[in-house]
Amino acid sequence: MWHLLVVVGGRVETEPGRPISTQVIGADVLLMNRPAPRTLTAGAEGAVCLRMCKGHFFTVVSECPALLVEMSRLRVFEQPEVVSS
């Protein structure tokens, strides 16, 4: 995954019934140039996500560095936890 995903509706899972705990996924992958740790799928009710490619992400962060500061404050650069249902 070389995209930033922002979940705006529904949920995203690593496998059926195992949702991700965060609404922002992939920031650490983009910034640290790491491979994506797992495959993601929409939950049973579906998911609505905003997807931003790596180039656009860096453009936005360059234009608005406060976004990166806020993302750090929200701890989106850590590996998301899988929530037990």
N, C-alpha and C positions, 0 to 999 in steps of 0.2 A: 504494500500500500504506500504509494508516494503522494498521498493526498491527506489533507486535514478534513476530518468529518466533524460536523457539529450536528448533534441529534436534536431536532426541534419537535419531534413527535414520535410516539411509539417507543420501541426500544431495540437495541442492537445486542446480539448474543454471540458468544464464541461457539456455542453448540445449543441445540434446543433446550430451553429451560435454564440457561446459564447467562443471564444478562450482564452487560458491562456496567460498572458503577458510575461512569463519568459521561458527561454530555459532549465532551470535546475529545476526539480520538485522533491520534497520529501526529500530534505536535512534536513529541519526542523523536519520532521516526524522521520527520523532516529536518529538525534542527541538528540532530546528532548523526544524520546520514546512516541510520541503522536499518536493517531489514525489518519488516513488519513481523511481530511475534506470532500472530495467529490470523486465521481466516475469520471474518465477521459476516454475520447474516442478520437479516431483519427478524424480529421476534414474531410470534404468532399473529399479533395484531398489526404487523407491519412496522415500518419505520420511515420517517421523513427526515432526510439529512441534507445539510448544505455541504457540498464538496468543493474544496479548493485545492488546485494543483500546487505543487511546490513553488513554481515560479511566481504565481499570484500571491501565495502566502508571504514570500519574501518581499514582494512589492508592497503589500499592505503593511507589513511590519516596518519596512523602511520609511513609508509615509506616515505611519502612526506608531512610533516606538512604545507608546503607553499601552498599546494592546499586548505587547510582549511582556511588559511589566505586570499587567493584570493577569495574564495567563500564568505567569510564574506564581503570583499570589494565590491563584486558584489551584495550584499544584497540578496543572495539566501535563507537565513534562514527566510525571511519574507513570509507571506502568499501571494501567487501569486494573482494578480488582474485579474478579468475577463474583457476582452476588449469588448467594445460595437462595433458591426459591423456597 
